[in-house]
Amino acid sequence: MTESIALHIDPLLLERVRRMAAAKGWNEQQALGHLIEHGLFACEAELAARFSESDADALQAAIAALEEIEDDPGFANIGRAGNG
């Protein structure tokens, strides 16, 4: 990573990177690389966890269908001892 990249980082953010580097015994380049890599993993995981539009529509339709089922007090007693 070149020094010019560090010059374009917000000073408060750069100070946080420097504190992380000092705490871990890394130089700034190692700290930036590590933090970018882990930040990307977190962002990629967030994107992967989202439903596609068709999946979200199917889930919403299933929830709506379940909400229309009438209450059945007997169903809640399944598997409970002493109710019979």
PDB file with SEQRES, HELIX, SHEET and CRYST1 records, atoms N, CA, C and O in Angstrom:
SEQRES   1 A   84  MET THR GLU SER ILE ALA LEU HIS ILE ASP PRO LEU LEU          
SEQRES   2 A   84  LEU GLU ARG VAL ARG ARG MET ALA ALA ALA LYS GLY TRP          
SEQRES   3 A   84  ASN GLU GLN GLN ALA LEU GLY HIS LEU ILE GLU HIS GLY          
SEQRES   4 A   84  LEU PHE ALA CYS GLU ALA GLU LEU ALA ALA ARG PHE SER          
SEQRES   5 A   84  GLU SER ASP ALA ASP ALA LEU GLN ALA ALA ILE ALA ALA          
SEQRES   6 A   84  LEU GLU GLU ILE GLU ASP ASP PRO GLY PHE ALA ASN ILE          
SEQRES   7 A   84  GLY ARG ALA GLY ASN GLY                                      
HELIX    1 AA1 GLU A    3  LEU A    7  1                                   5    
HELIX    2 AA2 PRO A   11  LYS A   24  1                                  14    
HELIX    3 AA3 GLU A   28  ALA A   48  1                                  21    
HELIX    4 AA4 GLU A   53  GLU A   67  1                                  15    
HELIX    5 AA5 PHE A   75  ASN A   77  5                                   3    
CRYST1    1.000    1.000    1.000  90.00  90.00  90.00 P 1           1          
ATOM      1  N   MET A   1       0.860  -1.167   0.000  1.00  0.00           N  
ATOM      2  CA  MET A   1       0.000   0.000   0.000  1.00  0.00           C  
ATOM      3  C   MET A   1       0.905   1.228   0.000  1.00  0.00           C  
ATOM      4  O   MET A   1       1.907   1.268   0.715  1.00  0.00           O  
ATOM      5  N   THR A   2       0.562   2.195  -0.776  1.00  0.00           N  
ATOM      6  CA  THR A   2       1.421   3.371  -0.875  1.00  0.00           C  
ATOM      7  C   THR A   2       1.066   4.400   0.175  1.00  0.00           C  
ATOM      8  O   THR A   2      -0.041   4.401   0.714  1.00  0.00           O  
ATOM      9  N   GLU A   3       2.000   5.264   0.459  1.00  0.00           N  
ATOM     10  CA  GLU A   3       1.790   6.306   1.454  1.00  0.00           C  
ATOM     11  C   GLU A   3       0.691   7.265   1.030  1.00  0.00           C  
ATOM     12  O   GLU A   3       0.016   7.841   1.883  1.00  0.00           O  
ATOM     13  N   SER A   4       0.497   7.446  -0.269  1.00  0.00           N  
ATOM     14  CA  SER A   4      -0.524   8.378  -0.737  1.00  0.00           C  
ATOM     15  C   SER A   4      -1.928   7.940  -0.334  1.00  0.00           C  
ATOM     16  O   SER A   4      -2.810   8.784  -0.172  1.00  0.00           O  
ATOM     17  N   ILE A   5      -2.148   6.659  -0.171  1.00  0.00           N  
ATOM     18  CA  ILE A   5      -3.467   6.194   0.256  1.00  0.00           C  
ATOM     19  C   ILE A   5      -3.734   6.651   1.685  1.00  0.00           C  
ATOM     20  O   ILE A   5      -4.834   7.110   1.991  1.00  0.00           O  
ATOM     21  N   ALA A   6      -2.759   6.534   2.544  1.00  0.00           N  
ATOM     22  CA  ALA A   6      -2.925   6.945   3.933  1.00  0.00           C  
ATOM     23  C   ALA A   6      -3.218   8.434   4.051  1.00  0.00           C  
ATOM     24  O   ALA A   6      -3.872   8.855   5.005  1.00  0.00           O  
ATOM     25  N   LEU A   7      -2.754   9.227   3.116  1.00  0.00           N  
ATOM     26  CA  LEU A   7      -2.972  10.663   3.172  1.00  0.00           C  
ATOM     27  C   LEU A   7      -4.427  11.039   2.910  1.00  0.00           C  
ATOM     28  O   LEU A   7      -4.858  12.135   3.268  1.00  0.00           O  
ATOM     29  N   HIS A   8      -5.180  10.145   2.295  1.00  0.00           N  
ATOM     30  CA  HIS A   8      -6.572  10.422   1.964  1.00  0.00           C  
ATOM     31  C   HIS A   8      -7.547   9.840   2.985  1.00  0.00           C  
ATOM     32  O   HIS A   8      -8.760   9.876   2.778  1.00  0.00           O  
ATOM     33  N   ILE A   9      -7.026   9.313   4.070  1.00  0.00           N  
ATOM     34  CA  ILE A   9      -7.877   8.750   5.118  1.00  0.00           C  
ATOM     35  C   ILE A   9      -8.180   9.838   6.139  1.00  0.00           C  
ATOM     36  O   ILE A   9      -7.300  10.617   6.505  1.00  0.00           O  
ATOM     37  N   ASP A  10      -9.408   9.888   6.592  1.00  0.00           N  
ATOM     38  CA  ASP A  10      -9.818  10.847   7.607  1.00  0.00           C  
ATOM     39  C   ASP A  10      -8.848  10.772   8.794  1.00  0.00           C  
ATOM     40  O   ASP A  10      -8.523   9.673   9.243  1.00  0.00           O  
ATOM     41  N   PRO A  11      -8.388  11.898   9.302  1.00  0.00           N  
ATOM     42  CA  PRO A  11      -7.408  11.889  10.386  1.00  0.00           C  
ATOM     43  C   PRO A  11      -7.854  11.108  11.634  1.00  0.00           C  
ATOM     44  O   PRO A  11      -7.035  10.438  12.263  1.00  0.00           O  
ATOM     45  N   LEU A  12      -9.125  11.186  11.990  1.00  0.00           N  
ATOM     46  CA  LEU A  12      -9.600  10.426  13.150  1.00  0.00           C  
ATOM     47  C   LEU A  12      -9.564   8.924  12.882  1.00  0.00           C  
ATOM     48  O   LEU A  12      -9.221   8.136  13.763  1.00  0.00           O  
ATOM     49  N   LEU A  13      -9.919   8.538  11.667  1.00  0.00           N  
ATOM     50  CA  LEU A  13      -9.871   7.132  11.301  1.00  0.00           C  
ATOM     51  C   LEU A  13      -8.428   6.640  11.282  1.00  0.00           C  
ATOM     52  O   LEU A  13      -8.134   5.539  11.750  1.00  0.00           O  
ATOM     53  N   LEU A  14      -7.541   7.449  10.746  1.00  0.00           N  
ATOM     54  CA  LEU A  14      -6.130   7.079  10.701  1.00  0.00           C  
ATOM     55  C   LEU A  14      -5.560   6.926  12.108  1.00  0.00           C  
ATOM     56  O   LEU A  14      -4.737   6.042  12.347  1.00  0.00           O  
ATOM     57  N   GLU A  15      -5.984   7.769  13.034  1.00  0.00           N  
ATOM     58  CA  GLU A  15      -5.520   7.641  14.415  1.00  0.00           C  
ATOM     59  C   GLU A  15      -6.004   6.332  15.029  1.00  0.00           C  
ATOM     60  O   GLU A  15      -5.274   5.687  15.781  1.00  0.00           O  
ATOM     61  N   ARG A  16      -7.217   5.949  14.713  1.00  0.00           N  
ATOM     62  CA  ARG A  16      -7.731   4.667  15.202  1.00  0.00           C  
ATOM     63  C   ARG A  16      -6.920   3.506  14.631  1.00  0.00           C  
ATOM     64  O   ARG A  16      -6.626   2.543  15.339  1.00  0.00           O  
ATOM     65  N   VAL A  17      -6.563   3.598  13.360  1.00  0.00           N  
ATOM     66  CA  VAL A  17      -5.728   2.565  12.735  1.00  0.00           C  
ATOM     67  C   VAL A  17      -4.375   2.512  13.442  1.00  0.00           C  
ATOM     68  O   VAL A  17      -3.863   1.428  13.720  1.00  0.00           O  
ATOM     69  N   ARG A  18      -3.797   3.674  13.733  1.00  0.00           N  
ATOM     70  CA  ARG A  18      -2.496   3.722  14.415  1.00  0.00           C  
ATOM     71  C   ARG A  18      -2.584   3.103  15.808  1.00  0.00           C  
ATOM     72  O   ARG A  18      -1.673   2.391  16.228  1.00  0.00           O  
ATOM     73  N   ARG A  19      -3.671   3.369  16.523  1.00  0.00           N  
ATOM     74  CA  ARG A  19      -3.839   2.770  17.857  1.00  0.00           C  
ATOM     75  C   ARG A  19      -3.962   1.253  17.759  1.00  0.00           C  
ATOM     76  O   ARG A  19      -3.407   0.523  18.581  1.00  0.00           O  
ATOM     77  N   MET A  20      -4.687   0.786  16.756  1.00  0.00           N  
ATOM     78  CA  MET A  20      -4.823  -0.660  16.551  1.00  0.00           C  
ATOM     79  C   MET A  20      -3.462  -1.272  16.225  1.00  0.00           C  
ATOM     80  O   MET A  20      -3.099  -2.323  16.753  1.00  0.00           O  
ATOM     81  N   ALA A  21      -2.726  -0.611  15.361  1.00  0.00           N  
ATOM     82  CA  ALA A  21      -1.399  -1.103  14.991  1.00  0.00           C  
ATOM     83  C   ALA A  21      -0.505  -1.194  16.217  1.00  0.00           C  
ATOM     84  O   ALA A  21       0.180  -2.198  16.414  1.00  0.00           O  
ATOM     85  N   ALA A  22      -0.506  -0.163  17.035  1.00  0.00           N  
ATOM     86  CA  ALA A  22       0.333  -0.167  18.234  1.00  0.00           C  
ATOM     87  C   ALA A  22      -0.088  -1.267  19.200  1.00  0.00           C  
ATOM     88  O   ALA A  22       0.760  -1.939  19.787  1.00  0.00           O  
ATOM     89  N   ALA A  23      -1.386  -1.450  19.364  1.00  0.00           N  
ATOM     90  CA  ALA A  23      -1.885  -2.465  20.287  1.00  0.00           C  
ATOM     91  C   ALA A  23      -1.526  -3.873  19.837  1.00  0.00           C  
ATOM     92  O   ALA A  23      -1.277  -4.752  20.662  1.00  0.00           O  
ATOM     93  N   LYS A  24      -1.502  -4.082  18.530  1.00  0.00           N  
ATOM     94  CA  LYS A  24      -1.230  -5.416  17.983  1.00  0.00           C  
ATOM     95  C   LYS A  24       0.243  -5.629  17.629  1.00  0.00           C  
ATOM     96  O   LYS A  24       0.649  -6.744  17.302  1.00  0.00           O  
ATOM     97  N   GLY A  25       1.040  -4.567  17.695  1.00  0.00           N  
ATOM     98  CA  GLY A  25       2.447  -4.688  17.322  1.00  0.00           C  
ATOM     99  C   GLY A  25       2.661  -4.731  15.818  1.00  0.00           C  
ATOM    100  O   GLY A  25       3.648  -5.293  15.345  1.00  0.00           O  
ATOM    101  N   TRP A  26       1.744  -4.141  15.067  1.00  0.00           N  
ATOM    102  CA  TRP A  26       1.830  -4.097  13.611  1.00  0.00           C  
ATOM    103  C   TRP A  26       2.319  -2.731  13.173  1.00  0.00           C  
ATOM    104  O   TRP A  26       2.248  -1.758  13.924  1.00  0.00           O  
ATOM    105  N   ASN A  27       2.823  -2.672  11.934  1.00  0.00           N  
ATOM    106  CA  ASN A  27       3.051  -1.351  11.352  1.00  0.00           C  
ATOM    107  C   ASN A  27       1.723  -0.898  10.727  1.00  0.00           C  
ATOM    108  O   ASN A  27       0.770  -1.673  10.650  1.00  0.00           O  
ATOM    109  N   GLU A  28       1.675   0.348  10.288  1.00  0.00           N  
ATOM    110  CA  GLU A  28       0.409   0.879   9.748  1.00  0.00           C  
ATOM    111  C   GLU A  28      -0.071   0.112   8.526  1.00  0.00           C  
ATOM    112  O   GLU A  28      -1.272  -0.102   8.359  1.00  0.00           O  
ATOM    113  N   GLN A  29       0.852  -0.300   7.678  1.00  0.00           N  
ATOM    114  CA  GLN A  29       0.460  -1.041   6.477  1.00  0.00           C  
ATOM    115  C   GLN A  29      -0.166  -2.383   6.859  1.00  0.00           C  
ATOM    116  O   GLN A  29      -1.179  -2.774   6.280  1.00  0.00           O  
ATOM    117  N   GLN A  30       0.414  -3.082   7.810  1.00  0.00           N  
ATOM    118  CA  GLN A  30      -0.158  -4.356   8.256  1.00  0.00           C  
ATOM    119  C   GLN A  30      -1.542  -4.132   8.874  1.00  0.00           C  
ATOM    120  O   GLN A  30      -2.482  -4.884   8.618  1.00  0.00           O  
ATOM    121  N   ALA A  31      -1.642  -3.090   9.685  1.00  0.00           N  
ATOM    122  CA  ALA A  31      -2.928  -2.800  10.324  1.00  0.00           C  
ATOM    123  C   ALA A  31      -3.995  -2.478   9.284  1.00  0.00           C  
ATOM    124  O   ALA A  31      -5.109  -2.998   9.355  1.00  0.00           O  
ATOM    125  N   LEU A  32      -3.662  -1.626   8.321  1.00  0.00           N  
ATOM    126  CA  LEU A  32      -4.635  -1.282   7.277  1.00  0.00           C  
ATOM    127  C   LEU A  32      -5.055  -2.513   6.481  1.00  0.00           C  
ATOM    128  O   LEU A  32      -6.239  -2.700   6.202  1.00  0.00           O  
ATOM    129  N   GLY A  33      -4.098  -3.343   6.117  1.00  0.00           N  
ATOM    130  CA  GLY A  33      -4.418  -4.559   5.370  1.00  0.00           C  
ATOM    131  C   GLY A  33      -5.335  -5.472   6.156  1.00  0.00           C  
ATOM    132  O   GLY A  33      -6.318  -5.985   5.622  1.00  0.00           O  
ATOM    133  N   HIS A  34      -5.015  -5.675   7.430  1.00  0.00           N  
ATOM    134  CA  HIS A  34      -5.823  -6.537   8.289  1.00  0.00           C  
ATOM    135  C   HIS A  34      -7.237  -5.972   8.455  1.00  0.00           C  
ATOM    136  O   HIS A  34      -8.224  -6.697   8.328  1.00  0.00           O  
ATOM    137  N   LEU A  35      -7.319  -4.678   8.739  1.00  0.00           N  
ATOM    138  CA  LEU A  35      -8.623  -4.060   8.972  1.00  0.00           C  
ATOM    139  C   LEU A  35      -9.478  -4.035   7.710  1.00  0.00           C  
ATOM    140  O   LEU A  35     -10.686  -4.263   7.775  1.00  0.00           O  
ATOM    141  N   ILE A  36      -8.868  -3.765   6.577  1.00  0.00           N  
ATOM    142  CA  ILE A  36      -9.618  -3.789   5.306  1.00  0.00           C  
ATOM    143  C   ILE A  36     -10.122  -5.196   5.014  1.00  0.00           C  
ATOM    144  O   ILE A  36     -11.273  -5.381   4.618  1.00  0.00           O  
ATOM    145  N   GLU A  37      -9.251  -6.189   5.213  1.00  0.00           N  
ATOM    146  CA  GLU A  37      -9.656  -7.572   4.948  1.00  0.00           C  
ATOM    147  C   GLU A  37     -10.824  -7.980   5.838  1.00  0.00           C  
ATOM    148  O   GLU A  37     -11.807  -8.541   5.353  1.00  0.00           O  
ATOM    149  N   HIS A  38     -10.726  -7.705   7.127  1.00  0.00           N  
ATOM    150  CA  HIS A  38     -11.807  -8.092   8.037  1.00  0.00           C  
ATOM    151  C   HIS A  38     -13.069  -7.272   7.798  1.00  0.00           C  
ATOM    152  O   HIS A  38     -14.178  -7.788   7.929  1.00  0.00           O  
ATOM    153  N   GLY A  39     -12.908  -6.016   7.451  1.00  0.00           N  
ATOM    154  CA  GLY A  39     -14.071  -5.195   7.112  1.00  0.00           C  
ATOM    155  C   GLY A  39     -14.778  -5.714   5.876  1.00  0.00           C  
ATOM    156  O   GLY A  39     -16.007  -5.727   5.818  1.00  0.00           O  
ATOM    157  N   LEU A  40     -14.006  -6.141   4.887  1.00  0.00           N  
ATOM    158  CA  LEU A  40     -14.604  -6.712   3.681  1.00  0.00           C  
ATOM    159  C   LEU A  40     -15.339  -8.010   3.981  1.00  0.00           C  
ATOM    160  O   LEU A  40     -16.429  -8.246   3.458  1.00  0.00           O  
ATOM    161  N   PHE A  41     -14.738  -8.862   4.832  1.00  0.00           N  
ATOM    162  CA  PHE A  41     -15.427 -10.099   5.221  1.00  0.00           C  
ATOM    163  C   PHE A  41     -16.774  -9.777   5.856  1.00  0.00           C  
ATOM    164  O   PHE A  41     -17.782 -10.407   5.538  1.00  0.00           O  
ATOM    165  N   ALA A  42     -16.789  -8.799   6.751  1.00  0.00           N  
ATOM    166  CA  ALA A  42     -18.038  -8.434   7.430  1.00  0.00           C  
ATOM    167  C   ALA A  42     -19.068  -7.905   6.435  1.00  0.00           C  
ATOM    168  O   ALA A  42     -20.243  -8.268   6.504  1.00  0.00           O  
ATOM    169  N   CYS A  43     -18.636  -7.057   5.522  1.00  0.00           N  
ATOM    170  CA  CYS A  43     -19.561  -6.492   4.526  1.00  0.00           C  
ATOM    171  C   CYS A  43     -20.068  -7.566   3.562  1.00  0.00           C  
ATOM    172  O   CYS A  43     -21.242  -7.577   3.194  1.00  0.00           O  
ATOM    173  N   GLU A  44     -19.167  -8.467   3.156  1.00  0.00           N  
ATOM    174  CA  GLU A  44     -19.576  -9.541   2.252  1.00  0.00           C  
ATOM    175  C   GLU A  44     -20.570 -10.476   2.940  1.00  0.00           C  
ATOM    176  O   GLU A  44     -21.526 -10.936   2.314  1.00  0.00           O  
ATOM    177  N   ALA A  45     -20.351 -10.758   4.220  1.00  0.00           N  
ATOM    178  CA  ALA A  45     -21.280 -11.616   4.968  1.00  0.00           C  
ATOM    179  C   ALA A  45     -22.644 -10.956   5.077  1.00  0.00           C  
ATOM    180  O   ALA A  45     -23.675 -11.621   4.983  1.00  0.00           O  
ATOM    181  N   GLU A  46     -22.642  -9.646   5.275  1.00  0.00           N  
ATOM    182  CA  GLU A  46     -23.905  -8.906   5.359  1.00  0.00           C  
ATOM    183  C   GLU A  46     -24.666  -8.993   4.040  1.00  0.00           C  
ATOM    184  O   GLU A  46     -25.885  -9.164   4.037  1.00  0.00           O  
ATOM    185  N   LEU A  47     -23.960  -8.877   2.931  1.00  0.00           N  
ATOM    186  CA  LEU A  47     -24.612  -8.980   1.619  1.00  0.00           C  
ATOM    187  C   LEU A  47     -25.133 -10.388   1.369  1.00  0.00           C  
ATOM    188  O   LEU A  47     -26.218 -10.565   0.815  1.00  0.00           O  
ATOM    189  N   ALA A  48     -24.361 -11.388   1.776  1.00  0.00           N  
ATOM    190  CA  ALA A  48     -24.754 -12.776   1.539  1.00  0.00           C  
ATOM    191  C   ALA A  48     -25.975 -13.155   2.374  1.00  0.00           C  
ATOM    192  O   ALA A  48     -26.737 -14.045   1.995  1.00  0.00           O  
ATOM    193  N   ALA A  49     -26.162 -12.483   3.510  1.00  0.00           N  
ATOM    194  CA  ALA A  49     -27.259 -12.823   4.405  1.00  0.00           C  
ATOM    195  C   ALA A  49     -28.599 -12.253   3.943  1.00  0.00           C  
ATOM    196  O   ALA A  49     -29.636 -12.582   4.519  1.00  0.00           O  
ATOM    197  N   ARG A  50     -28.597 -11.433   2.948  1.00  0.00           N  
ATOM    198  CA  ARG A  50     -29.842 -10.830   2.468  1.00  0.00           C  
ATOM    199  C   ARG A  50     -30.582 -11.774   1.541  1.00  0.00           C  
ATOM    200  O   ARG A  50     -29.977 -12.546   0.797  1.00  0.00           O  
ATOM    201  N   PHE A  51     -31.896 -11.697   1.601  1.00  0.00           N  
ATOM    202  CA  PHE A  51     -32.726 -12.488   0.699  1.00  0.00           C  
ATOM    203  C   PHE A  51     -32.781 -11.808  -0.668  1.00  0.00           C  
ATOM    204  O   PHE A  51     -32.710 -10.584  -0.774  1.00  0.00           O  
ATOM    205  N   SER A  52     -32.909 -12.627  -1.706  1.00  0.00           N  
ATOM    206  CA  SER A  52     -33.196 -12.063  -3.016  1.00  0.00           C  
ATOM    207  C   SER A  52     -34.626 -11.533  -2.963  1.00  0.00           C  
ATOM    208  O   SER A  52     -35.382 -11.866  -2.051  1.00  0.00           O  
ATOM    209  N   GLU A  53     -34.992 -10.717  -3.932  1.00  0.00           N  
ATOM    210  CA  GLU A  53     -36.344 -10.147  -3.925  1.00  0.00           C  
ATOM    211  C   GLU A  53     -37.411 -11.235  -4.005  1.00  0.00           C  
ATOM    212  O   GLU A  53     -38.439 -11.143  -3.333  1.00  0.00           O  
ATOM    213  N   SER A  54     -37.178 -12.262  -4.818  1.00  0.00           N  
ATOM    214  CA  SER A  54     -38.179 -13.330  -4.939  1.00  0.00           C  
ATOM    215  C   SER A  54     -38.262 -14.152  -3.649  1.00  0.00           C  
ATOM    216  O   SER A  54     -39.351 -14.567  -3.252  1.00  0.00           O  
ATOM    217  N   ASP A  55     -37.119 -14.393  -2.990  1.00  0.00           N  
ATOM    218  CA  ASP A  55     -37.142 -15.112  -1.718  1.00  0.00           C  
ATOM    219  C   ASP A  55     -37.858 -14.293  -0.646  1.00  0.00           C  
ATOM    220  O   ASP A  55     -38.637 -14.837   0.136  1.00  0.00           O  
ATOM    221  N   ALA A  56     -37.598 -13.005  -0.611  1.00  0.00           N  
ATOM    222  CA  ALA A  56     -38.253 -12.132   0.366  1.00  0.00           C  
ATOM    223  C   ALA A  56     -39.768 -12.120   0.131  1.00  0.00           C  
ATOM    224  O   ALA A  56     -40.548 -12.144   1.083  1.00  0.00           O  
ATOM    225  N   ASP A  57     -40.179 -12.083  -1.137  1.00  0.00           N  
ATOM    226  CA  ASP A  57     -41.611 -12.113  -1.457  1.00  0.00           C  
ATOM    227  C   ASP A  57     -42.244 -13.432  -1.019  1.00  0.00           C  
ATOM    228  O   ASP A  57     -43.351 -13.449  -0.482  1.00  0.00           O  
ATOM    229  N   ALA A  58     -41.531 -14.541  -1.252  1.00  0.00           N  
ATOM    230  CA  ALA A  58     -42.055 -15.857  -0.855  1.00  0.00           C  
ATOM    231  C   ALA A  58     -42.163 -15.953   0.660  1.00  0.00           C  
ATOM    232  O   ALA A  58     -43.147 -16.484   1.172  1.00  0.00           O  
ATOM    233  N   LEU A  59     -41.172 -15.449   1.383  1.00  0.00           N  
ATOM    234  CA  LEU A  59     -41.220 -15.467   2.840  1.00  0.00           C  
ATOM    235  C   LEU A  59     -42.375 -14.616   3.357  1.00  0.00           C  
ATOM    236  O   LEU A  59     -43.092 -15.025   4.270  1.00  0.00           O  
ATOM    237  N   GLN A  60     -42.553 -13.441   2.776  1.00  0.00           N  
ATOM    238  CA  GLN A  60     -43.648 -12.567   3.200  1.00  0.00           C  
ATOM    239  C   GLN A  60     -45.003 -13.221   2.939  1.00  0.00           C  
ATOM    240  O   GLN A  60     -45.916 -13.107   3.757  1.00  0.00           O  
ATOM    241  N   ALA A  61     -45.134 -13.901   1.814  1.00  0.00           N  
ATOM    242  CA  ALA A  61     -46.392 -14.594   1.509  1.00  0.00           C  
ATOM    243  C   ALA A  61     -46.632 -15.730   2.497  1.00  0.00           C  
ATOM    244  O   ALA A  61     -47.768 -15.939   2.925  1.00  0.00           O  
ATOM    245  N   ALA A  62     -45.594 -16.460   2.864  1.00  0.00           N  
ATOM    246  CA  ALA A  62     -45.746 -17.550   3.832  1.00  0.00           C  
ATOM    247  C   ALA A  62     -46.145 -17.007   5.202  1.00  0.00           C  
ATOM    248  O   ALA A  62     -47.009 -17.577   5.868  1.00  0.00           O  
ATOM    249  N   ILE A  63     -45.528 -15.919   5.619  1.00  0.00           N  
ATOM    250  CA  ILE A  63     -45.882 -15.306   6.902  1.00  0.00           C  
ATOM    251  C   ILE A  63     -47.332 -14.835   6.884  1.00  0.00           C  
ATOM    252  O   ILE A  63     -48.062 -15.035   7.854  1.00  0.00           O  
ATOM    253  N   ALA A  64     -47.748 -14.216   5.797  1.00  0.00           N  
ATOM    254  CA  ALA A  64     -49.130 -13.741   5.683  1.00  0.00           C  
ATOM    255  C   ALA A  64     -50.109 -14.902   5.761  1.00  0.00           C  
ATOM    256  O   ALA A  64     -51.163 -14.791   6.387  1.00  0.00           O  
ATOM    257  N   ALA A  65     -49.759 -16.024   5.121  1.00  0.00           N  
ATOM    258  CA  ALA A  65     -50.637 -17.197   5.159  1.00  0.00           C  
ATOM    259  C   ALA A  65     -50.717 -17.754   6.581  1.00  0.00           C  
ATOM    260  O   ALA A  65     -51.797 -18.141   7.027  1.00  0.00           O  
ATOM    261  N   LEU A  66     -49.606 -17.801   7.289  1.00  0.00           N  
ATOM    262  CA  LEU A  66     -49.607 -18.298   8.664  1.00  0.00           C  
ATOM    263  C   LEU A  66     -50.409 -17.392   9.590  1.00  0.00           C  
ATOM    264  O   LEU A  66     -51.052 -17.868  10.525  1.00  0.00           O  
ATOM    265  N   GLU A  67     -50.372 -16.101   9.333  1.00  0.00           N  
ATOM    266  CA  GLU A  67     -51.114 -15.155  10.169  1.00  0.00           C  
ATOM    267  C   GLU A  67     -52.619 -15.321  10.015  1.00  0.00           C  
ATOM    268  O   GLU A  67     -53.376 -14.892  10.885  1.00  0.00           O  
ATOM    269  N   GLU A  68     -53.062 -15.929   8.935  1.00  0.00           N  
ATOM    270  CA  GLU A  68     -54.493 -16.106   8.714  1.00  0.00           C  
ATOM    271  C   GLU A  68     -55.032 -17.404   9.303  1.00  0.00           C  
ATOM    272  O   GLU A  68     -56.240 -17.637   9.268  1.00  0.00           O  
ATOM    273  N   ILE A  69     -54.168 -18.246   9.837  1.00  0.00           N  
ATOM    274  CA  ILE A  69     -54.624 -19.493  10.457  1.00  0.00           C  
ATOM    275  C   ILE A  69     -55.298 -19.157  11.778  1.00  0.00           C  
ATOM    276  O   ILE A  69     -54.756 -18.404  12.587  1.00  0.00           O  
ATOM    277  N   GLU A  70     -56.473 -19.714  11.988  1.00  0.00           N  
ATOM    278  CA  GLU A  70     -57.210 -19.439  13.218  1.00  0.00           C  
ATOM    279  C   GLU A  70     -56.485 -20.047  14.406  1.00  0.00           C  
ATOM    280  O   GLU A  70     -55.810 -21.069  14.284  1.00  0.00           O  
ATOM    281  N   ASP A  71     -56.635 -19.399  15.564  1.00  0.00           N  
ATOM    282  CA  ASP A  71     -56.047 -19.915  16.795  1.00  0.00           C  
ATOM    283  C   ASP A  71     -56.647 -21.275  17.121  1.00  0.00           C  
ATOM    284  O   ASP A  71     -57.851 -21.477  16.968  1.00  0.00           O  
ATOM    285  N   ASP A  72     -55.829 -22.189  17.561  1.00  0.00           N  
ATOM    286  CA  ASP A  72     -56.269 -23.523  17.965  1.00  0.00           C  
ATOM    287  C   ASP A  72     -55.677 -23.806  19.339  1.00  0.00           C  
ATOM    288  O   ASP A  72     -54.514 -24.197  19.442  1.00  0.00           O  
ATOM    289  N   PRO A  73     -56.455 -23.615  20.389  1.00  0.00           N  
ATOM    290  CA  PRO A  73     -55.907 -23.812  21.725  1.00  0.00           C  
ATOM    291  C   PRO A  73     -55.411 -25.237  21.960  1.00  0.00           C  
ATOM    292  O   PRO A  73     -54.537 -25.445  22.801  1.00  0.00           O  
ATOM    293  N   GLY A  74     -55.939 -26.210  21.247  1.00  0.00           N  
ATOM    294  CA  GLY A  74     -55.483 -27.584  21.400  1.00  0.00           C  
ATOM    295  C   GLY A  74     -54.065 -27.785  20.879  1.00  0.00           C  
ATOM    296  O   GLY A  74     -53.316 -28.599  21.419  1.00  0.00           O  
ATOM    297  N   PHE A  75     -53.695 -27.058  19.845  1.00  0.00           N  
ATOM    298  CA  PHE A  75     -52.368 -27.193  19.247  1.00  0.00           C  
ATOM    299  C   PHE A  75     -51.284 -26.834  20.254  1.00  0.00           C  
ATOM    300  O   PHE A  75     -50.222 -27.457  20.267  1.00  0.00           O  
ATOM    301  N   ALA A  76     -51.534 -25.849  21.088  1.00  0.00           N  
ATOM    302  CA  ALA A  76     -50.539 -25.406  22.062  1.00  0.00           C  
ATOM    303  C   ALA A  76     -50.283 -26.456  23.127  1.00  0.00           C  
ATOM    304  O   ALA A  76     -49.254 -26.403  23.801  1.00  0.00           O  
ATOM    305  N   ASN A  77     -51.185 -27.405  23.299  1.00  0.00           N  
ATOM    306  CA  ASN A  77     -51.024 -28.425  24.329  1.00  0.00           C  
ATOM    307  C   ASN A  77     -50.294 -29.680  23.841  1.00  0.00           C  
ATOM    308  O   ASN A  77     -50.037 -30.577  24.645  1.00  0.00           O  
ATOM    309  N   ILE A  78     -49.964 -29.769  22.595  1.00  0.00           N  
ATOM    310  CA  ILE A  78     -49.289 -30.953  22.057  1.00  0.00           C  
ATOM    311  C   ILE A  78     -47.958 -31.138  22.782  1.00  0.00           C  
ATOM    312  O   ILE A  78     -47.147 -30.215  22.865  1.00  0.00           O  
ATOM    313  N   GLY A  79     -47.751 -32.342  23.302  1.00  0.00           N  
ATOM    314  CA  GLY A  79     -46.499 -32.665  23.952  1.00  0.00           C  
ATOM    315  C   GLY A  79     -46.404 -32.265  25.403  1.00  0.00           C  
ATOM    316  O   GLY A  79     -45.390 -32.535  26.047  1.00  0.00           O  
ATOM    317  N   ARG A  80     -47.408 -31.642  25.929  1.00  0.00           N  
ATOM    318  CA  ARG A  80     -47.387 -31.242  27.337  1.00  0.00           C  
ATOM    319  C   ARG A  80     -48.052 -32.314  28.191  1.00  0.00           C  
ATOM    320  O   ARG A  80     -49.149 -32.783  27.888  1.00  0.00           O  
ATOM    321  N   ALA A  81     -47.374 -32.683  29.248  1.00  0.00           N  
ATOM    322  CA  ALA A  81     -47.903 -33.711  30.158  1.00  0.00           C  
ATOM    323  C   ALA A  81     -49.070 -33.147  30.969  1.00  0.00           C  
ATOM    324  O   ALA A  81     -49.093 -31.960  31.295  1.00  0.00           O  
ATOM    325  N   GLY A  82     -50.012 -33.985  31.283  1.00  0.00           N  
ATOM    326  CA  GLY A  82     -51.110 -33.616  32.154  1.00  0.00           C  
ATOM    327  C   GLY A  82     -52.278 -32.949  31.467  1.00  0.00           C  
ATOM    328  O   GLY A  82     -53.283 -32.654  32.113  1.00  0.00           O  
ATOM    329  N   ASN A  83     -52.174 -32.707  30.191  1.00  0.00           N  
ATOM    330  CA  ASN A  83     -53.297 -32.084  29.464  1.00  0.00           C  
ATOM    331  C   ASN A  83     -53.960 -33.160  28.620  1.00  0.00           C  
ATOM    332  O   ASN A  83     -53.381 -33.665  27.658  1.00  0.00           O  
ATOM    333  N   GLY A  84     -55.101 -33.476  28.972  1.00  0.00           N  
ATOM    334  CA  GLY A  84     -55.574 -34.499  28.153  1.00  0.00           C  
ATOM    335  C   GLY A  84     -56.934 -34.790  27.999  1.00  0.00           C  
ATOM    336  O   GLY A  84     -57.288 -35.709  27.259  1.00  0.00           O  
TER     337      GLY A  84                                                      
END                                                                             
